[in-house]
């Protein structure tokens, strides 16, 4: 979600959903991050992913053998490597979220 709304206030509204081409591009740009996660643990499937760029922190729900589990990475070389892979994705999501919010409010770019 964006840090602020259109007026500069902290964003508190409902999250932004991406559909169609916007969602496809987000998943394409997430590829390097997903591959980096898989490099740490081959055979995993990522169910959900949350990245807090301010803290920084990465939280993921992973499926592998057995039941899903949550992984949280708060520091160290692993987090640094994963955050490097988020750069293009984070820029795209900020832009796409802004466009989705503008469309929701009836504004155009």
N, C-alpha and C positions, 0 to 999 in steps of 0.2 A: 504494500500500500504506500501511497505517497506520504511524505512527512507532513506536508501542509495541503490545505484545500486551496481553491482559487483565490481566496481572500488573504492567504498567508497564515491562517490559523492552523493549529495542529489538526491533522486529518482524523476525524472520528466517525465518518460515515461508513456505509456498508462497503465492503471490499469491491474490487473491480474484477469482473470475469472477462476473459478474452475468449473469443469464438473465431471459428473459421481460419482465415489466413493469419490473423494476429496471433492466435493460439499456436498454429503450426510454426510460426517464426519463433515464438518463445521456446517451444520444445526443441527446435533446431539449435537455437543458441544455448540451450541448457545441455546439449550433447557433451561438450568438453567437461563440464562439471560432473555429469553423470559418469563419464568414463573415468574421471579422476577418483570418484568414490569407488567405482568397481575395481580400480587398480589396488586400492587398499584391501578390498575383500572380494575376490572374484566370485561370480555366481549370484551376487545380490541383485535384487530388484528394488528400486526406490519406489515406495508407496507415497510418501509425502516429504516435502523439503521446505524448511524455513531458514532464511538467512537474515540475520540482523547485522547490518553493516556498521551500526553505531557501537555495538558492544565490543567487539565483533563476536558472533556466535553462529554456528551452523547446527541445526537440529534436523534429523532425518528419521523417518520410519522405514525400516528395511524389511524385506521378505527374503528369507533364505530357507534352509532346511528347518522344519519346525514352525513355530509361530513367529509373527512379526516382532521386531524389537526396535526400541528407540535408541538412537545414538546422538550424543551431544558433544560437539567439539568447541572448546572455548579458547584454546591457545595452542601455541607451538607450530612446528613446521607443517603439520598436516593441515591445520586451519589456513595457514598462509598459502599453501599450495592450492587448496580448494577456493579460497577467495580470489586468487589470481584468475581462476577459470570462470569467475562470475562477472567479470568486467563488462563484456559486451551484452550479456544477459541483463544485468542491472540497468544499464543505459537504455536498452530497448524497453524493458518493463516500465521504467519511469515515463518514457515517451508514450507508450501504449496506454498506460493508466491515465495519463493526462488527457489523451484523446478520448478515451472511454468516458471519463468524467465530464468532459466538455460536451460530448454527445448526449449524455444523460441530462445535462442541464440545458440542452437545446442550443448550445453555442457551437460554432464551427471554427476550424482552424485558421 
